[in-house]
Amino acid sequence: MPPIAAADSGVQSQAASEAGLHDLVLRSLDDDKAVDVVSIPLAGKSSIADHMVIASGNSSRQVAAMANHLLERLKADFGIAARVEGLPQADWVLIDAGDVVVHLFRPEVRTFYNLEKMWSVEVPAGPAAA
């Protein structure tokens, strides 16, 4: 196989892996009855990840359970030992799985920080923006 085809094959398998990771996150949150799940594509907006997923749980206990289940699934299915912050309090848990960053909130904490607005606001074009 020529080197170019091998390189293309590697890019395709990486894209499939990223899509599989994103799908796993969404399935895990759905299985755990996450509320108001939002996926924000970050490709082209930020180099931190390709997707940011934001979801809520109805209580700290549910947020912690969703986070723990997701961490277990990431390890079992992809061999990813994701970095996690905020799990002891479980008001806002951040899970960094590389290409997908997941924020899990209690509803009132999510409303306070309003990450969706921060990442989806378009900067107006024109003299004021310059």
Accessible surface in RSA format (square Angstrom, percent):
REM  Atomic radii and reference values for relative SASA: ProtOr
REM  Chains: A
REM  Algorithm: Lee & Richards
REM  Probe-radius: 1.40
REM  Slices: 20
REM RES _ NUM      All-atoms   Total-Side   Main-Chain    Non-polar    All polar
REM                ABS   REL    ABS   REL    ABS   REL    ABS   REL    ABS   REL
RES MET A   1   182.24  94.4 102.11  67.6  80.13 190.8 104.01  88.4  78.24 103.7
RES PRO A   2    89.09  64.9  81.82  74.6   7.26  26.4  88.52  73.1   0.57   3.5
RES PRO A   3   113.28  82.6 103.34  94.2   9.95  36.2 109.39  90.3   3.89  24.2
RES ILE A   4   134.15  76.3 131.57  98.0   2.58   6.2 134.15  96.6   0.00   0.0
RES ALA A   5    38.89  35.8  31.74  49.0   7.15  16.3  35.59  50.1   3.30   8.8
RES ALA A   6    51.69  47.5  41.81  64.5   9.88  22.5  43.59  61.4   8.10  21.5
RES ALA A   7    61.81  56.8  48.04  74.1  13.78  31.3  59.65  84.0   2.16   5.7
RES ASP A   8    75.42  52.8  74.17  73.8   1.25   3.0  18.19  42.8  57.23  57.1
RES SER A   9    57.06  48.2  53.85  71.9   3.21   7.4  18.69  39.8  38.37  53.8
RES GLY A  10    37.83  46.7   0.00   N/A  37.83  46.7  33.13  90.9   4.70  10.5
RES VAL A  11    99.30  65.3  97.49  88.3   1.81   4.4  97.92  85.1   1.39   3.8
RES GLN A  12   125.82  70.4 118.27  86.4   7.56  18.0  41.91  89.2  83.91  63.6
RES SER A  13    68.75  58.1  58.52  78.1  10.23  23.6  47.37 100.9  21.38  30.0
RES GLN A  14   105.82  59.2 100.14  73.2   5.68  13.5  31.92  67.9  73.90  56.0
RES ALA A  15    54.90  50.5  48.14  74.3   6.76  15.4  50.46  71.1   4.44  11.8
RES ALA A  16    66.20  60.9  49.95  77.1  16.25  37.0  58.27  82.1   7.93  21.0
RES SER A  17    56.38  47.6  48.30  64.5   8.08  18.6  30.10  64.1  26.28  36.8
RES GLU A  18    37.20  21.4  35.64  27.0   1.56   3.7   9.31  18.0  27.89  22.8
RES ALA A  19    53.67  49.3  46.68  72.0   6.99  15.9  52.93  74.5   0.74   2.0
RES GLY A  20    25.18  31.1   0.00   N/A  25.18  31.1  22.60  62.0   2.58   5.8
RES LEU A  21     7.21   4.0   7.21   5.2   0.00   0.0   7.21   5.1   0.00   0.0
RES HIS A  22    25.08  13.7  25.08  17.4   0.00   0.0  14.70  15.2  10.38  12.1
RES ASP A  23    68.62  48.1  66.97  66.7   1.65   3.9  11.93  28.1  56.70  56.5
RES LEU A  24     6.31   3.5   6.31   4.5   0.00   0.0   6.31   4.4   0.00   0.0
RES VAL A  25     0.00   0.0   0.00   0.0   0.00   0.0   0.00   0.0   0.00   0.0
RES LEU A  26    54.41  30.3  50.26  36.0   4.15  10.4  50.64  35.6   3.77  10.2
RES ARG A  27   133.62  56.1 130.93  66.7   2.69   6.4  70.81  96.8  62.81  38.1
RES SER A  28     0.88   0.7   0.05   0.1   0.83   1.9   0.62   1.3   0.26   0.4
RES LEU A  29     0.08   0.0   0.08   0.1   0.00   0.0   0.08   0.1   0.00   0.0
RES ASP A  30   103.22  72.3  95.87  95.4   7.35  17.4  20.32  47.8  82.90  82.7
RES ASP A  31    86.94  60.9  63.80  63.5  23.15  54.7  18.10  42.6  68.85  68.7
RES ASP A  32    25.27  17.7  14.32  14.3  10.95  25.9   9.28  21.8  15.99  16.0
RES LYS A  33   152.65  74.5 143.29  87.9   9.36  22.3 105.71  95.1  46.95  50.0
RES ALA A  34    19.63  18.0   0.00   0.0  19.63  44.6   0.00   0.0  19.63  52.0
RES VAL A  35    53.64  35.3  50.19  45.4   3.45   8.3  53.64  46.6   0.00   0.0
RES ASP A  36   101.05  70.8  81.42  81.0  19.64  46.4  24.74  58.2  76.31  76.1
RES VAL A  37    59.50  39.2  29.76  26.9  29.74  71.7  29.76  25.9  29.74  80.7
RES VAL A  38    52.75  34.7  49.37  44.7   3.38   8.1  52.75  45.8   0.00   0.0
RES SER A  39    42.87  36.2  17.72  23.6  25.15  57.9  16.07  34.2  26.80  37.5
RES ILE A  40    11.44   6.5  10.67   8.0   0.76   1.8  11.44   8.2   0.00   0.0
RES PRO A  41    81.13  59.1  79.69  72.6   1.44   5.2  79.69  65.8   1.44   8.9
RES LEU A  42     0.00   0.0   0.00   0.0   0.00   0.0   0.00   0.0   0.00   0.0
RES ALA A  43    72.75  66.9  49.32  76.1  23.43  53.3  53.04  74.7  19.71  52.2
RES GLY A  44    89.67 110.6   0.00   N/A  89.67 110.6  44.45 122.0  45.22 101.3
RES LYS A  45   106.58  52.0  69.33  42.5  37.25  88.7  62.07  55.9  44.50  47.4
RES SER A  46    30.48  25.8   9.92  13.2  20.56  47.4  15.10  32.2  15.38  21.5
RES SER A  47   120.54 101.9  80.29 107.2  40.24  92.7  55.62 118.4  64.91  90.9
RES ILE A  48   100.64  57.3  76.58  57.1  24.06  58.0  84.13  60.6  16.52  44.8
RES ALA A  49     7.34   6.7   0.00   0.0   7.34  16.7   6.32   8.9   1.01   2.7
RES ASP A  50    40.56  28.4  39.04  38.9   1.52   3.6   7.83  18.4  32.74  32.6
RES HIS A  51    45.64  24.9  45.64  31.7   0.00   0.0  24.83  25.6  20.81  24.2
RES MET A  52     4.73   2.4   4.73   3.1   0.00   0.0   4.73   4.0   0.00   0.0
RES VAL A  53     0.00   0.0   0.00   0.0   0.00   0.0   0.00   0.0   0.00   0.0
RES ILE A  54     0.09   0.1   0.09   0.1   0.00   0.0   0.09   0.1   0.00   0.0
RES ALA A  55     0.00   0.0   0.00   0.0   0.00   0.0   0.00   0.0   0.00   0.0
RES SER A  56     3.12   2.6   3.12   4.2   0.00   0.0   1.30   2.8   1.82   2.5
RES GLY A  57     0.00   0.0   0.00   N/A   0.00   0.0   0.00   0.0   0.00   0.0
RES ASN A  58   109.97  75.8  83.83  81.0  26.14  62.9  28.30  68.1  81.67  78.9
RES SER A  59    49.73  42.0  46.06  61.5   3.67   8.5  39.67  84.5  10.06  14.1
RES SER A  60    39.94  33.8  36.40  48.6   3.54   8.2  26.56  56.5  13.39  18.8
RES ARG A  61   204.21  85.7 194.42  99.1   9.79  23.3  77.30 105.6 126.91  76.9
RES GLN A  62    35.99  20.1  31.49  23.0   4.49  10.7  26.57  56.5   9.42   7.1
RES VAL A  63     0.00   0.0   0.00   0.0   0.00   0.0   0.00   0.0   0.00   0.0
RES ALA A  64    23.85  21.9  23.85  36.8   0.00   0.0  23.85  33.6   0.00   0.0
RES ALA A  65    38.90  35.8  33.39  51.5   5.50  12.5  38.71  54.5   0.18   0.5
RES MET A  66     0.44   0.2   0.42   0.3   0.02   0.0   0.42   0.4   0.02   0.0
RES ALA A  67     0.00   0.0   0.00   0.0   0.00   0.0   0.00   0.0   0.00   0.0
RES ASN A  68    61.50  42.4  60.48  58.5   1.01   2.4  14.67  35.3  46.83  45.3
RES HIS A  69    70.73  38.7  70.06  48.7   0.67   1.7  41.72  43.0  29.01  33.8
RES LEU A  70     0.00   0.0   0.00   0.0   0.00   0.0   0.00   0.0   0.00   0.0
RES LEU A  71    34.42  19.2  29.95  21.4   4.47  11.2  30.35  21.3   4.06  10.9
RES GLU A  72   110.99  63.7 102.69  77.7   8.30  19.8  48.17  93.2  62.82  51.3
RES ARG A  73    72.55  30.5  71.17  36.3   1.38   3.3  24.58  33.6  47.97  29.1
RES LEU A  74     0.25   0.1   0.25   0.2   0.00   0.0   0.25   0.2   0.00   0.0
RES LYS A  75   119.47  58.3 112.66  69.1   6.81  16.2  75.29  67.8  44.18  47.1
RES ALA A  76    85.36  78.5  44.53  68.7  40.82  92.9  55.53  78.2  29.83  79.0
RES ASP A  77    89.18  62.5  54.13  53.9  35.06  82.9  16.18  38.1  73.00  72.8
RES PHE A  78    70.54  35.3  40.30  25.0  30.24  78.7  47.69  28.9  22.85  65.4
RES GLY A  79    54.61  67.3   0.00   N/A  54.61  67.3  26.29  72.1  28.32  63.4
RES ILE A  80    43.65  24.8  39.22  29.2   4.43  10.7  42.87  30.9   0.78   2.1
RES ALA A  81    82.77  76.1  51.51  79.5  31.26  71.1  57.99  81.7  24.78  65.6
RES ALA A  82    18.05  16.6   0.03   0.1  18.02  41.0   1.90   2.7  16.15  42.8
RES ARG A  83   163.88  68.8 157.69  80.4   6.20  14.8  78.60 107.4  85.29  51.7
RES VAL A  84    49.76  32.7  31.33  28.4  18.43  44.4  31.63  27.5  18.13  49.2
RES GLU A  85   119.10  68.4 115.67  87.5   3.43   8.2  40.99  79.3  78.11  63.8
RES GLY A  86    25.10  31.0   0.00   N/A  25.10  31.0  16.65  45.7   8.44  18.9
RES LEU A  87    43.03  24.0  38.73  27.7   4.30  10.8  38.73  27.2   4.30  11.6
RES PRO A  88   122.42  89.2  79.75  72.7  42.67 155.1  92.28  76.2  30.14 187.3
RES GLN A  89   120.50  67.4 105.47  77.1  15.04  35.8  53.68 114.3  66.82  50.7
RES ALA A  90     3.81   3.5   3.81   5.9   0.00   0.0   3.81   5.4   0.00   0.0
RES ASP A  91    50.11  35.1  49.87  49.6   0.25   0.6  11.10  26.1  39.01  38.9
RES TRP A  92    76.97  30.9  66.72  32.3  10.25  24.1  66.55  35.5  10.42  16.9
RES VAL A  93     0.00   0.0   0.00   0.0   0.00   0.0   0.00   0.0   0.00   0.0
RES LEU A  94    56.59  31.5  56.30  40.3   0.28   0.7  56.30  39.5   0.28   0.8
RES ILE A  95     0.00   0.0   0.00   0.0   0.00   0.0   0.00   0.0   0.00   0.0
RES ASP A  96    38.43  26.9  35.14  35.0   3.29   7.8   8.31  19.6  30.12  30.0
RES ALA A  97     4.81   4.4   0.00   0.0   4.81  10.9   1.29   1.8   3.52   9.3
RES GLY A  98    40.16  49.5   0.00   N/A  40.16  49.5  34.60  94.9   5.56  12.5
RES ASP A  99    49.86  34.9  48.44  48.2   1.42   3.4   1.20   2.8  48.66  48.5
RES VAL A 100     0.53   0.3   0.53   0.5   0.00   0.0   0.53   0.5   0.00   0.0
RES VAL A 101    12.43   8.2  12.43  11.3   0.00   0.0  12.43  10.8   0.00   0.0
RES VAL A 102     0.00   0.0   0.00   0.0   0.00   0.0   0.00   0.0   0.00   0.0
RES HIS A 103    15.53   8.5  15.53  10.8   0.00   0.0  12.65  13.0   2.87   3.3
RES LEU A 104     0.00   0.0   0.00   0.0   0.00   0.0   0.00   0.0   0.00   0.0
RES PHE A 105     0.64   0.3   0.64   0.4   0.00   0.0   0.64   0.4   0.00   0.0
RES ARG A 106    53.27  22.4  53.27  27.2   0.00   0.0   8.83  12.1  44.45  26.9
RES PRO A 107    54.86  40.0  51.64  47.1   3.22  11.7  54.06  44.6   0.80   5.0
RES GLU A 108   100.36  57.6  88.20  66.7  12.17  29.0  61.34 118.6  39.02  31.9
RES VAL A 109    24.08  15.8  21.56  19.5   2.52   6.1  24.08  20.9   0.00   0.0
RES ARG A 110    22.32   9.4  21.47  10.9   0.85   2.0  14.36  19.6   7.96   4.8
RES THR A 111   108.07  76.9  91.01  92.3  17.06  40.7  72.56  97.5  35.51  53.7
RES PHE A 112   159.57  79.8 131.20  81.3  28.37  73.8 139.00  84.3  20.57  58.9
RES TYR A 113    99.91  46.6  85.53  48.7  14.38  37.4  46.54  35.0  53.37  65.8
RES ASN A 114    63.91  44.1  61.04  59.0   2.87   6.9  14.78  35.6  49.13  47.5
RES LEU A 115    12.97   7.2  12.24   8.8   0.73   1.8  12.24   8.6   0.73   2.0
RES GLU A 116    37.94  21.8  37.93  28.7   0.01   0.0  28.35  54.8   9.60   7.8
RES LYS A 117   129.83  63.3 125.12  76.8   4.71  11.2  72.77  65.5  57.06  60.8
RES MET A 118   123.11  63.8  94.75  62.7  28.37  67.5  72.31  61.5  50.80  67.3
RES TRP A 119    62.95  25.3  55.74  27.0   7.21  16.9  52.25  27.9  10.71  17.4
RES SER A 120    63.12  53.3  47.40  63.3  15.71  36.2  32.43  69.1  30.69  43.0
RES VAL A 121    90.17  59.3  66.36  60.1  23.81  57.4  71.78  62.4  18.39  49.9
RES GLU A 122   136.76  78.5 121.38  91.8  15.38  36.6  59.55 115.2  77.21  63.0
RES VAL A 123   123.02  81.0  99.99  90.5  23.03  55.5 101.39  88.1  21.64  58.7
RES PRO A 124   101.89  74.3  90.16  82.2  11.72  42.6 101.23  83.6   0.65   4.1
RES ALA A 125   106.54  98.0  68.42 105.6  38.12  86.7  74.65 105.1  31.89  84.5
RES GLY A 126    38.51  47.5   0.00   N/A  38.51  47.5  27.36  75.1  11.15  25.0
RES PRO A 127   131.16  95.6 108.86  99.2  22.30  81.0 117.44  97.0  13.72  85.3
RES ALA A 128   110.37 101.5  68.24 105.3  42.12  95.8  81.12 114.2  29.25  77.5
RES ALA A 129    52.20  48.0  11.61  17.9  40.59  92.3  21.62  30.4  30.58  81.0
RES ALA A 130   123.81 113.8  52.87  81.6  70.93 161.4  79.09 111.4  44.72 118.5
END  Absolute sums over single chains surface
CHAIN  1 A     7784.6       6183.6       1601.0       4779.0       3005.7
END  Absolute sums over all chains
TOTAL          7784.6       6183.6       1601.0       4779.0       3005.7
